Amino acid sequence: LRMDGQAGTLWQVVGGKVSSGIWVREGLDLKSARCAELLAHGAVLKELELVNKRLRYSLVSGGGPVTGWVSVECSQKSANSTQTKKVPLLERLHNNDFGLGKLGAVVAESEGGGTSSSSSSSSSSSS
């Protein structure tokens, strides 16, 4: 096994646009059970572990299983060729991607470091 990643790195699902998402497995092994739900295209993931181009993640935003294992890339045959090429399913996010100020707040909140939500509702009625 090769450990490739850095825990805490954020990733975005770029694959599965046509198929409504990508498959998630319960374990590292490609033969482990599939989760019932697909991980949505555009979802943001927090890296927990990266082993041989397989990512164990925690869901930060978007639809899909809260945690699981996904492939970083897949092999795909082109329509008019017998050759296969590697197609990315996930991309690493950099600190300035997608206005990470907002995303950083989501991550902090998911880790329990968010602001305390004291909900004071002020209702004004006009007659």
A tleap script that builds the chain and sets N, CA, C and O, in Angstrom:
source leaprc.protein.ff14SB
mol = sequence {
  NLEU ARG MET ASP GLY GLN ALA GLY THR LEU
  TRP GLN VAL VAL GLY GLY LYS VAL SER SER
  GLY ILE TRP VAL ARG GLU GLY LEU ASP LEU
  LYS SER ALA ARG CYS ALA GLU LEU LEU ALA
  HIE GLY ALA VAL LEU LYS GLU LEU GLU LEU
  VAL ASN LYS ARG LEU ARG TYR SER LEU VAL
  SER GLY GLY GLY PRO VAL THR GLY TRP VAL
  SER VAL GLU CYS SER GLN LYS SER ALA ASN
  SER THR GLN THR LYS LYS VAL PRO LEU LEU
  GLU ARG LEU HIE ASN ASN ASP PHE GLY LEU
  GLY LYS LEU GLY ALA VAL VAL ALA GLU SER
  GLU GLY GLY GLY THR SER SER SER SER SER
  SER SER SER SER SER SER CSER
}
set mol.1.N position { 0.827 -1.193 0.000 }
set mol.1.CA position { 0.000 0.000 0.000 }
set mol.1.C position { 0.860 1.240 0.000 }
set mol.1.O position { 1.897 1.304 0.659 }
set mol.2.N position { 0.410 2.215 -0.748 }
set mol.2.CA position { 1.154 3.472 -0.814 }
set mol.2.C position { 0.272 4.595 -0.293 }
set mol.2.O position { -0.829 4.814 -0.799 }
set mol.3.N position { 0.750 5.298 0.708 }
set mol.3.CA position { 0.027 6.439 1.252 }
set mol.3.C position { 0.459 7.665 0.463 }
set mol.3.O position { 1.634 8.032 0.483 }
set mol.4.N position { -0.482 8.303 -0.234 }
set mol.4.CA position { -0.144 9.397 -1.136 }
set mol.4.C position { -0.560 10.762 -0.632 }
set mol.4.O position { 0.022 11.767 -1.038 }
set mol.5.N position { -1.527 10.825 0.220 }
set mol.5.CA position { -2.185 12.096 0.481 }
set mol.5.C position { -1.771 12.791 1.756 }
set mol.5.O position { -0.817 12.422 2.441 }
set mol.6.N position { -2.546 13.819 2.031 }
set mol.6.CA position { -2.362 14.599 3.233 }
set mol.6.C position { -3.743 14.794 3.844 }
set mol.6.O position { -4.589 15.473 3.262 }
set mol.7.N position { -3.973 14.212 4.998 }
set mol.7.CA position { -5.280 14.292 5.643 }
set mol.7.C position { -5.699 15.747 5.796 }
set mol.7.O position { -4.889 16.607 6.140 }
set mol.8.N position { -6.968 16.009 5.538 }
set mol.8.CA position { -7.502 17.351 5.662 }
set mol.8.C position { -7.599 18.093 4.347 }
set mol.8.O position { -8.267 19.123 4.266 }
set mol.9.N position { -6.936 17.581 3.302 }
set mol.9.CA position { -7.008 18.205 1.981 }
set mol.9.C position { -8.442 18.140 1.479 }
set mol.9.O position { -9.139 17.151 1.703 }
set mol.10.N position { -8.879 19.188 0.805 }
set mol.10.CA position { -10.225 19.201 0.238 }
set mol.10.C position { -10.186 18.791 -1.221 }
set mol.10.O position { -9.265 19.152 -1.953 }
set mol.11.N position { -11.187 18.039 -1.639 }
set mol.11.CA position { -11.328 17.550 -3.003 }
set mol.11.C position { -12.730 17.889 -3.491 }
set mol.11.O position { -13.660 18.028 -2.696 }
set mol.12.N position { -12.872 18.021 -4.811 }
set mol.12.CA position { -14.191 18.215 -5.393 }
set mol.12.C position { -14.430 17.123 -6.423 }
set mol.12.O position { -13.529 16.764 -7.182 }
set mol.13.N position { -15.665 16.590 -6.444 }
set mol.13.CA position { -16.036 15.561 -7.414 }
set mol.13.C position { -16.247 16.237 -8.769 }
set mol.13.O position { -17.133 17.078 -8.923 }
set mol.14.N position { -15.420 15.859 -9.751 }
set mol.14.CA position { -15.540 16.411 -11.099 }
set mol.14.C position { -16.071 15.365 -12.079 }
set mol.14.O position { -16.450 15.703 -13.200 }
set mol.15.N position { -16.101 14.121 -11.669 }
set mol.15.CA position { -16.646 13.048 -12.503 }
set mol.15.C position { -18.123 12.859 -12.227 }
set mol.15.O position { -18.686 13.478 -11.325 }
set mol.16.N position { -18.736 12.004 -13.008 }
set mol.16.CA position { -20.131 11.671 -12.768 }
set mol.16.C position { -21.132 12.721 -13.188 }
set mol.16.O position { -22.285 12.683 -12.758 }
set mol.17.N position { -20.713 13.660 -14.022 }
set mol.17.CA position { -21.621 14.725 -14.442 }
set mol.17.C position { -22.801 14.160 -15.229 }
set mol.17.O position { -23.943 14.568 -15.018 }
set mol.18.N position { -22.529 13.232 -16.126 }
set mol.18.CA position { -23.573 12.641 -16.959 }
set mol.18.C position { -24.376 11.595 -16.174 }
set mol.18.O position { -25.587 11.475 -16.358 }
set mol.19.N position { -23.703 10.846 -15.308 }
set mol.19.CA position { -24.350 9.741 -14.591 }
set mol.19.C position { -24.907 10.141 -13.225 }
set mol.19.O position { -25.303 9.269 -12.451 }
set mol.20.N position { -24.948 11.415 -12.916 }
set mol.20.CA position { -25.479 11.932 -11.647 }
set mol.20.C position { -24.618 11.626 -10.435 }
set mol.20.O position { -25.088 11.744 -9.303 }
set mol.21.N position { -23.374 11.239 -10.644 }
set mol.21.CA position { -22.478 11.016 -9.516 }
set mol.21.C position { -21.519 9.876 -9.753 }
set mol.21.O position { -21.488 9.287 -10.833 }
set mol.22.N position { -20.726 9.566 -8.725 }
set mol.22.CA position { -19.765 8.466 -8.808 }
set mol.22.C position { -20.038 7.474 -7.680 }
set mol.22.O position { -20.592 7.826 -6.638 }
set mol.23.N position { -19.632 6.216 -7.917 }
set mol.23.CA position { -19.857 5.161 -6.931 }
set mol.23.C position { -18.943 5.325 -5.726 }
set mol.23.O position { -17.795 5.753 -5.846 }
set mol.24.N position { -19.471 4.982 -4.586 }
set mol.24.CA position { -18.731 4.998 -3.326 }
set mol.24.C position { -18.723 3.576 -2.794 }
set mol.24.O position { -19.737 2.881 -2.868 }
set mol.25.N position { -17.608 3.143 -2.267 }
set mol.25.CA position { -17.517 1.810 -1.663 }
set mol.25.C position { -17.267 1.948 -0.161 }
set mol.25.O position { -16.728 2.948 0.313 }
set mol.26.N position { -17.674 0.924 0.561 }
set mol.26.CA position { -17.536 0.943 2.022 }
set mol.26.C position { -16.114 0.707 2.476 }
set mol.26.O position { -15.743 1.103 3.581 }
set mol.27.N position { -15.307 0.067 1.641 }
set mol.27.CA position { -13.922 -0.226 1.994 }
set mol.27.C position { -12.951 0.181 0.914 }
set mol.27.O position { -13.356 0.589 -0.174 }
set mol.28.N position { -11.672 0.073 1.210 }
set mol.28.CA position { -10.607 0.411 0.267 }
set mol.28.C position { -10.657 -0.473 -0.974 }
set mol.28.O position { -10.452 0.012 -2.087 }
set mol.29.N position { -10.927 -1.758 -0.796 }
set mol.29.CA position { -10.930 -2.728 -1.886 }
set mol.29.C position { -12.034 -2.425 -2.895 }
set mol.29.O position { -13.167 -2.127 -2.517 }
set mol.30.N position { -11.696 -2.503 -4.177 }
set mol.30.CA position { -12.671 -2.260 -5.241 }
set mol.30.C position { -13.786 -3.308 -5.268 }
set mol.30.O position { -14.803 -3.125 -5.936 }
set mol.31.N position { -13.585 -4.403 -4.538 }
set mol.31.CA position { -14.617 -5.436 -4.467 }
set mol.31.C position { -15.479 -5.306 -3.215 }
set mol.31.O position { -16.388 -6.108 -3.003 }
set mol.32.N position { -15.200 -4.301 -2.385 }
set mol.32.CA position { -16.019 -4.100 -1.181 }
set mol.32.C position { -17.409 -3.608 -1.589 }
set mol.32.O position { -17.611 -3.175 -2.723 }
set mol.33.N position { -18.346 -3.675 -0.677 }
set mol.33.CA position { -19.745 -3.327 -0.960 }
set mol.33.C position { -19.878 -1.871 -1.398 }
set mol.33.O position { -19.235 -0.973 -0.856 }
set mol.34.N position { -20.735 -1.671 -2.400 }
set mol.34.CA position { -21.058 -0.314 -2.859 }
set mol.34.C position { -22.088 0.303 -1.932 }
set mol.34.O position { -22.982 -0.382 -1.435 }
set mol.35.N position { -21.957 1.594 -1.706 }
set mol.35.CA position { -22.989 2.321 -0.966 }
set mol.35.C position { -24.205 2.462 -1.882 }
set mol.35.O position { -24.063 2.487 -3.104 }
set mol.36.N position { -25.372 2.551 -1.305 }
set mol.36.CA position { -26.603 2.630 -2.084 }
set mol.36.C position { -26.712 3.934 -2.867 }
set mol.36.O position { -27.328 3.980 -3.931 }
set mol.37.N position { -26.114 4.983 -2.337 }
set mol.37.CA position { -26.246 6.318 -2.917 }
set mol.37.C position { -24.963 6.710 -3.658 }
set mol.37.O position { -23.866 6.352 -3.231 }
set mol.38.N position { -25.101 7.444 -4.767 }
set mol.38.CA position { -23.946 7.977 -5.495 }
set mol.38.C position { -23.463 9.267 -4.828 }
set mol.38.O position { -24.233 9.971 -4.175 }
set mol.39.N position { -22.182 9.557 -5.006 }
set mol.39.CA position { -21.605 10.813 -4.544 }
set mol.39.C position { -21.802 11.830 -5.662 }
set mol.39.O position { -21.322 11.623 -6.776 }
set mol.40.N position { -22.496 12.913 -5.382 }
set mol.40.CA position { -22.918 13.870 -6.407 }
set mol.40.C position { -21.761 14.619 -7.052 }
set mol.40.O position { -20.778 14.962 -6.395 }
set mol.41.N position { -21.896 14.866 -8.349 }
set mol.41.CA position { -20.966 15.728 -9.076 }
set mol.41.C position { -20.961 17.102 -8.393 }
set mol.41.O position { -22.023 17.665 -8.125 }
set mol.42.N position { -19.787 17.634 -8.116 }
set mol.42.CA position { -19.675 18.935 -7.466 }
set mol.42.C position { -19.536 18.864 -5.952 }
set mol.42.O position { -19.233 19.872 -5.314 }
set mol.43.N position { -19.753 17.684 -5.365 }
set mol.43.CA position { -19.625 17.546 -3.909 }
set mol.43.C position { -18.189 17.867 -3.481 }
set mol.43.O position { -17.244 17.638 -4.236 }
set mol.44.N position { -18.038 18.395 -2.272 }
set mol.44.CA position { -16.722 18.705 -1.721 }
set mol.44.C position { -16.439 17.715 -0.594 }
set mol.44.O position { -17.283 17.466 0.266 }
set mol.45.N position { -15.228 17.157 -0.624 }
set mol.45.CA position { -14.833 16.100 0.306 }
set mol.45.C position { -13.602 16.511 1.093 }
set mol.45.O position { -12.746 17.245 0.599 }
set mol.46.N position { -13.528 16.030 2.319 }
set mol.46.CA position { -12.331 16.220 3.140 }
set mol.46.C position { -11.589 14.896 3.180 }
set mol.46.O position { -12.155 13.864 3.542 }
set mol.47.N position { -10.325 14.934 2.805 }
set mol.47.CA position { -9.505 13.723 2.780 }
set mol.47.C position { -9.228 13.208 4.186 }
set mol.47.O position { -8.774 13.949 5.057 }
set mol.48.N position { -9.509 11.929 4.389 }
set mol.48.CA position { -9.142 11.265 5.630 }
set mol.48.C position { -7.924 10.383 5.411 }
set mol.48.O position { -7.084 10.231 6.298 }
set mol.49.N position { -7.839 9.798 4.204 }
set mol.49.CA position { -6.755 8.882 3.864 }
set mol.49.C position { -6.714 8.750 2.347 }
set mol.49.O position { -7.758 8.760 1.694 }
set mol.50.N position { -5.506 8.625 1.778 }
set mol.50.CA position { -5.348 8.416 0.344 }
set mol.50.C position { -4.366 7.276 0.152 }
set mol.50.O position { -3.196 7.379 0.523 }
set mol.51.N position { -4.856 6.177 -0.437 }
set mol.51.CA position { -4.046 4.980 -0.625 }
set mol.51.C position { -4.182 4.519 -2.072 }
set mol.51.O position { -5.277 4.184 -2.523 }
set mol.52.N position { -3.058 4.505 -2.800 }
set mol.52.CA position { -3.058 4.018 -4.183 }
set mol.52.C position { -4.202 4.583 -5.019 }
set mol.52.O position { -4.927 3.830 -5.670 }
set mol.53.N position { -4.364 5.886 -5.005 }
set mol.53.CA position { -5.380 6.603 -5.783 }
set mol.53.C position { -6.812 6.266 -5.364 }
set mol.53.O position { -7.749 6.428 -6.146 }
set mol.54.N position { -6.975 5.794 -4.117 }
set mol.54.CA position { -8.292 5.578 -3.519 }
set mol.54.C position { -8.388 6.504 -2.312 }
set mol.54.O position { -7.503 6.509 -1.457 }
set mol.55.N position { -9.462 7.284 -2.243 }
set mol.55.CA position { -9.621 8.310 -1.214 }
set mol.55.C position { -10.711 7.913 -0.224 }
set mol.55.O position { -11.845 7.628 -0.608 }
set mol.56.N position { -10.346 7.899 1.057 }
set mol.56.CA position { -11.359 7.772 2.113 }
set mol.56.C position { -11.679 9.196 2.527 }
set mol.56.O position { -10.781 9.975 2.847 }
set mol.57.N position { -12.956 9.533 2.520 }
set mol.57.CA position { -13.348 10.929 2.679 }
set mol.57.C position { -14.435 11.105 3.736 }
set mol.57.O position { -15.066 10.154 4.199 }
set mol.58.N position { -14.614 12.368 4.086 }
set mol.58.CA position { -15.736 12.830 4.888 }
set mol.58.C position { -16.417 13.912 4.052 }
set mol.58.O position { -15.749 14.825 3.566 }
set mol.59.N position { -17.732 13.824 3.880 }
set mol.59.CA position { -18.468 14.763 3.044 }
set mol.59.C position { -18.545 16.133 3.722 }
set mol.59.O position { -18.969 16.239 4.873 }
set mol.60.N position { -18.131 17.185 2.998 }
set mol.60.CA position { -18.190 18.557 3.500 }
set mol.60.C position { -19.449 19.237 2.985 }
set mol.60.O position { -20.181 19.860 3.753 }
set mol.61.N position { -19.700 19.117 1.680 }
set mol.61.CA position { -20.917 19.696 1.101 }
set mol.61.C position { -21.297 18.918 -0.143 }
set mol.61.O position { -20.451 18.286 -0.775 }
set mol.62.N position { -22.580 18.967 -0.492 }
set mol.62.CA position { -23.073 18.234 -1.654 }
set mol.62.C position { -23.794 16.976 -1.234 }
set mol.62.O position { -23.932 16.693 -0.044 }
set mol.63.N position { -24.250 16.225 -2.209 }
set mol.63.CA position { -25.038 15.030 -1.928 }
set mol.63.C position { -24.220 13.764 -1.982 }
set mol.63.O position { -23.227 13.675 -2.704 }
set mol.64.N position { -24.650 12.781 -1.205 }
set mol.64.CA position { -24.012 11.474 -1.233 }
set mol.64.C position { -23.723 10.950 0.152 }
set mol.64.O position { -24.046 11.588 1.154 }
set mol.65.N position { -23.101 9.764 0.202 }
set mol.65.CA position { -22.765 9.155 1.493 }
set mol.65.C position { -21.843 10.066 2.312 }
set mol.65.O position { -20.972 10.734 1.755 }
set mol.66.N position { -22.033 10.088 3.607 }
set mol.66.CA position { -21.265 10.949 4.510 }
set mol.66.C position { -19.791 10.571 4.519 }
set mol.66.O position { -18.927 11.434 4.674 }
set mol.67.N position { -19.501 9.288 4.356 }
set mol.67.CA position { -18.122 8.820 4.310 }
set mol.67.C position { -18.047 7.585 3.432 }
set mol.67.O position { -19.060 6.943 3.158 }
set mol.68.N position { -16.840 7.259 2.992 }
set mol.68.CA position { -16.650 6.088 2.154 }
set mol.68.C position { -15.344 6.190 1.398 }
set mol.68.O position { -14.511 7.048 1.695 }
set mol.69.N position { -15.162 5.310 0.414 }
set mol.69.CA position { -13.962 5.255 -0.411 }
set mol.69.C position { -14.339 5.485 -1.861 }
set mol.69.O position { -15.305 4.897 -2.348 }
set mol.70.N position { -13.592 6.334 -2.562 }
set mol.70.CA position { -13.808 6.600 -3.987 }
set mol.70.C position { -12.463 6.581 -4.703 }
set mol.70.O position { -11.418 6.782 -4.085 }
set mol.71.N position { -12.498 6.339 -6.004 }
set mol.71.CA position { -11.297 6.401 -6.831 }
set mol.71.C position { -11.063 7.838 -7.268 }
set mol.71.O position { -12.009 8.571 -7.555 }
set mol.72.N position { -9.803 8.232 -7.316 }
set mol.72.CA position { -9.438 9.577 -7.741 }
set mol.72.C position { -9.572 9.696 -9.263 }
set mol.72.O position { -9.859 10.774 -9.784 }
set mol.73.N position { -9.362 8.582 -9.969 }
set mol.73.CA position { -9.482 8.572 -11.422 }
set mol.73.C position { -9.986 7.210 -11.883 }
set mol.73.O position { -9.989 6.242 -11.122 }
set mol.74.N position { -10.411 7.153 -13.142 }
set mol.74.CA position { -10.839 5.875 -13.706 }
set mol.74.C position { -10.307 5.767 -15.127 }
set mol.74.O position { -9.901 6.763 -15.727 }
set mol.75.N position { -10.312 4.559 -15.657 }
set mol.75.CA position { -9.905 4.333 -17.042 }
set mol.75.C position { -11.136 4.392 -17.912 }
set mol.75.O position { -12.194 3.881 -17.543 }
set mol.76.N position { -11.000 5.018 -19.072 }
set mol.76.CA position { -12.139 5.161 -19.966 }
set mol.76.C position { -11.676 4.962 -21.398 }
set mol.76.O position { -10.651 5.499 -21.816 }
set mol.77.N position { -12.457 4.173 -22.151 }
set mol.77.CA position { -12.146 3.987 -23.573 }
set mol.77.C position { -12.771 5.129 -24.349 }
set mol.77.O position { -13.904 5.531 -24.086 }
set mol.78.N position { -12.017 5.645 -25.310 }
set mol.78.CA position { -12.591 6.680 -26.166 }
set mol.78.C position { -13.513 6.006 -27.183 }
set mol.78.O position { -13.309 4.842 -27.530 }
set mol.79.N position { -14.505 6.718 -27.651 }
set mol.79.CA position { -15.558 6.160 -28.497 }
set mol.79.C position { -15.028 5.536 -29.788 }
set mol.79.O position { -15.522 4.493 -30.216 }
set mol.80.N position { -14.041 6.154 -30.403 }
set mol.80.CA position { -13.561 5.651 -31.683 }
set mol.80.C position { -12.133 5.115 -31.600 }
set mol.80.O position { -11.349 5.270 -32.537 }
set mol.81.N position { -11.804 4.492 -30.485 }
set mol.81.CA position { -10.471 3.937 -30.319 }
set mol.81.C position { -10.530 2.792 -29.312 }
set mol.81.O position { -11.447 2.704 -28.496 }
set mol.82.N position { -9.526 1.917 -29.391 }
set mol.82.CA position { -9.444 0.830 -28.413 }
set mol.82.C position { -8.539 1.221 -27.256 }
set mol.82.O position { -8.369 0.451 -26.310 }
set mol.83.N position { -7.954 2.417 -27.326 }
set mol.83.CA position { -7.062 2.877 -26.264 }
set mol.83.C position { -7.868 3.395 -25.077 }
set mol.83.O position { -8.954 3.954 -25.233 }
set mol.84.N position { -7.313 3.194 -23.901 }
set mol.84.CA position { -7.947 3.734 -22.697 }
set mol.84.C position { -7.128 4.907 -22.199 }
set mol.84.O position { -5.916 4.974 -22.406 }
set mol.85.N position { -7.807 5.823 -21.543 }
set mol.85.CA position { -7.114 6.964 -20.949 }
set mol.85.C position { -7.616 7.141 -19.525 }
set mol.85.O position { -8.726 6.730 -19.186 }
set mol.86.N position { -6.785 7.754 -18.702 }
set mol.86.CA position { -7.149 8.037 -17.313 }
set mol.86.C position { -7.982 9.309 -17.279 }
set mol.86.O position { -7.589 10.336 -17.833 }
set mol.87.N position { -9.129 9.234 -16.627 }
set mol.87.CA position { -10.034 10.375 -16.515 }
set mol.87.C position { -10.188 10.713 -15.039 }
set mol.87.O position { -10.508 9.831 -14.242 }
set mol.88.N position { -9.968 11.975 -14.650 }
set mol.88.CA position { -10.101 12.331 -13.229 }
set mol.88.C position { -11.558 12.283 -12.762 }
set mol.88.O position { -12.460 12.736 -13.466 }
set mol.89.N position { -11.772 11.732 -11.575 }
set mol.89.CA position { -13.085 11.750 -10.921 }
set mol.89.C position { -13.114 12.813 -9.834 }
set mol.89.O position { -14.171 13.351 -9.505 }
set mol.90.N position { -11.932 13.114 -9.275 }
set mol.90.CA position { -11.797 14.096 -8.200 }
set mol.90.C position { -10.659 15.047 -8.529 }
set mol.90.O position { -9.703 14.673 -9.208 }
set mol.91.N position { -10.766 16.281 -8.043 }
set mol.91.CA position { -9.673 17.241 -8.148 }
set mol.91.C position { -9.417 17.849 -6.789 }
set mol.91.O position { -10.347 18.140 -6.036 }
set mol.92.N position { -8.132 18.038 -6.478 }
set mol.92.CA position { -7.761 18.714 -5.228 }
set mol.92.C position { -8.165 20.174 -5.328 }
set mol.92.O position { -7.981 20.806 -6.369 }
set mol.93.N position { -8.711 20.704 -4.253 }
set mol.93.CA position { -9.032 22.125 -4.186 }
set mol.93.C position { -7.855 22.852 -3.557 }
set mol.93.O position { -7.196 22.334 -2.655 }
set mol.94.N position { -7.605 24.051 -4.043 }
set mol.94.CA position { -6.566 24.903 -3.459 }
set mol.94.C position { -7.266 25.953 -2.611 }
set mol.94.O position { -8.464 26.188 -2.771 }
set mol.95.N position { -6.535 26.576 -1.723 }
set mol.95.CA position { -7.128 27.504 -0.760 }
set mol.95.C position { -7.969 28.603 -1.376 }
set mol.95.O position { -8.917 29.071 -0.745 }
set mol.96.N position { -7.651 29.029 -2.594 }
set mol.96.CA position { -8.408 30.131 -3.177 }
set mol.96.C position { -9.510 29.656 -4.124 }
set mol.96.O position { -10.219 30.482 -4.699 }
set mol.97.N position { -9.665 28.363 -4.294 }
set mol.97.CA position { -10.718 27.836 -5.162 }
set mol.97.C position { -12.083 28.011 -4.524 }
set mol.97.O position { -12.254 27.772 -3.329 }
set mol.98.N position { -13.038 28.422 -5.313 }
set mol.98.CA position { -14.438 28.479 -4.916 }
set mol.98.C position { -14.680 29.335 -3.685 }
set mol.98.O position { -15.550 29.023 -2.871 }
set mol.99.N position { -13.912 30.417 -3.543 }
set mol.99.CA position { -14.114 31.317 -2.413 }
set mol.99.C position { -14.037 30.553 -1.106 }
set mol.99.O position { -15.022 30.467 -0.372 }
set mol.100.N position { -12.886 30.005 -0.817 }
set mol.100.CA position { -12.743 29.086 0.314 }
set mol.100.C position { -13.088 29.717 1.650 }
set mol.100.O position { -13.197 29.015 2.655 }
set mol.101.N position { -13.262 31.034 1.676 }
set mol.101.CA position { -13.710 31.655 2.917 }
set mol.101.C position { -15.006 31.016 3.371 }
set mol.101.O position { -15.133 30.617 4.529 }
set mol.102.N position { -15.961 30.916 2.474 }
set mol.102.CA position { -17.251 30.299 2.787 }
set mol.102.C position { -17.072 28.810 3.053 }
set mol.102.O position { -17.623 28.276 4.016 }
set mol.103.N position { -16.291 28.131 2.185 }
set mol.103.CA position { -16.087 26.701 2.334 }
set mol.103.C position { -15.321 26.404 3.608 }
set mol.103.O position { -15.601 25.418 4.290 }
set mol.104.N position { -14.341 27.262 3.936 }
set mol.104.CA position { -13.587 27.081 5.171 }
set mol.104.C position { -14.482 27.130 6.391 }
set mol.104.O position { -14.259 26.405 7.360 }
set mol.105.N position { -15.499 27.986 6.350 }
set mol.105.CA position { -16.449 28.078 7.456 }
set mol.105.C position { -17.247 26.790 7.578 }
set mol.105.O position { -17.536 26.330 8.683 }
set mol.106.N position { -17.601 26.209 6.432 }
set mol.106.CA position { -18.342 24.936 6.435 }
set mol.106.C position { -17.484 23.852 7.045 }
set mol.106.O position { -17.965 23.058 7.853 }
set mol.107.N position { -16.191 23.808 6.660 }
set mol.107.CA position { -15.285 22.800 7.193 }
set mol.107.C position { -15.110 22.980 8.694 }
set mol.107.O position { -15.166 22.004 9.442 }
set mol.108.N position { -14.899 24.221 9.147 }
set mol.108.CA position { -14.722 24.487 10.576 }
set mol.108.C position { -15.965 24.070 11.353 }
set mol.108.O position { -15.868 23.504 12.442 }
set mol.109.N position { -17.121 24.354 10.789 }
set mol.109.CA position { -18.369 23.991 11.452 }
set mol.109.C position { -18.514 22.482 11.543 }
set mol.109.O position { -18.962 21.960 12.564 }
set mol.110.N position { -18.131 21.770 10.468 }
set mol.110.CA position { -18.252 20.316 10.470 }
set mol.110.C position { -17.285 19.680 11.455 }
set mol.110.O position { -17.499 18.550 11.892 }
set mol.111.N position { -16.216 20.402 11.813 }
set mol.111.CA position { -15.250 19.881 12.778 }
set mol.111.C position { -15.563 20.345 14.200 }
set mol.111.O position { -14.804 20.059 15.126 }
set mol.112.N position { -16.665 21.051 14.374 }
set mol.112.CA position { -17.033 21.508 15.696 }
set mol.112.C position { -16.386 22.816 16.088 }
set mol.112.O position { -16.509 23.244 17.235 }
set mol.113.N position { -15.692 23.467 15.150 }
set mol.113.CA position { -15.018 24.717 15.460 }
set mol.113.C position { -15.782 25.921 14.968 }
set mol.113.O position { -15.246 27.028 14.930 }
set mol.114.N position { -17.033 25.717 14.590 }
set mol.114.CA position { -17.821 26.818 14.040 }
set mol.114.C position { -18.307 27.752 15.115 }
set mol.114.O position { -18.098 27.512 16.304 }
set mol.115.N position { -18.947 28.805 14.703 }
set mol.115.CA position { -19.460 29.768 15.660 }
set mol.115.C position { -20.703 29.205 16.332 }
set mol.115.O position { -21.453 28.433 15.734 }
set mol.116.N position { -20.907 29.595 17.560 }
set mol.116.CA position { -22.097 29.124 18.257 }
set mol.116.C position { -23.295 29.869 17.711 }
set mol.116.O position { -23.277 31.090 17.559 }
set mol.117.N position { -24.310 29.128 17.426 }
set mol.117.CA position { -25.480 29.748 16.807 }
set mol.117.C position { -26.498 30.098 17.880 }
set mol.117.O position { -27.302 29.266 18.301 }
set mol.118.N position { -26.441 31.331 18.301 }
set mol.118.CA position { -27.450 31.798 19.247 }
set mol.118.C position { -28.545 32.442 18.410 }
set mol.118.O position { -28.385 33.539 17.875 }
set mol.119.N position { -29.631 31.746 18.316 }
set mol.119.CA position { -30.691 32.227 17.425 }
set mol.119.C position { -31.637 33.127 18.198 }
set mol.119.O position { -32.472 32.682 18.985 }
set mol.120.N position { -31.468 34.400 17.938 }
set mol.120.CA position { -32.390 35.346 18.530 }
set mol.120.C position { -33.233 35.888 17.394 }
set mol.120.O position { -32.720 36.534 16.481 }
set mol.121.N position { -34.488 35.630 17.452 }
set mol.121.CA position { -35.342 36.066 16.359 }
set mol.121.C position { -36.080 37.330 16.759 }
set mol.121.O position { -36.743 37.409 17.793 }
set mol.122.N position { -35.931 38.297 15.898 }
set mol.122.CA position { -36.650 39.532 16.153 }
set mol.122.C position { -37.715 39.661 15.073 }
set mol.122.O position { -37.412 39.772 13.886 }
set mol.123.N position { -38.937 39.643 15.501 }
set mol.123.CA position { -40.013 39.711 14.508 }
set mol.123.C position { -40.678 41.073 14.638 }
set mol.123.O position { -41.026 41.535 15.725 }
set mol.124.N position { -40.832 41.677 13.495 }
set mol.124.CA position { -41.533 42.966 13.489 }
set mol.124.C position { -42.749 42.826 12.614 }
set mol.124.O position { -42.666 42.320 11.495 }
set mol.125.N position { -43.852 43.262 13.108 }
set mol.125.CA position { -45.072 43.170 12.310 }
set mol.125.C position { -45.532 44.571 11.977 }
set mol.125.O position { -45.497 45.476 12.810 }
set mol.126.N position { -45.957 44.725 10.758 }
set mol.126.CA position { -46.466 46.031 10.343 }
set mol.126.C position { -47.954 45.934 10.141 }
set mol.126.O position { -48.450 44.959 9.576 }
set mol.127.N position { -48.676 46.949 10.603 }
set mol.127.CA position { -50.113 46.930 10.504 }
set mol.127.C position { -50.589 47.868 9.442 }
set mol.127.O position { -51.794 47.984 9.215 }
savepdb mol mol.pdb
quit
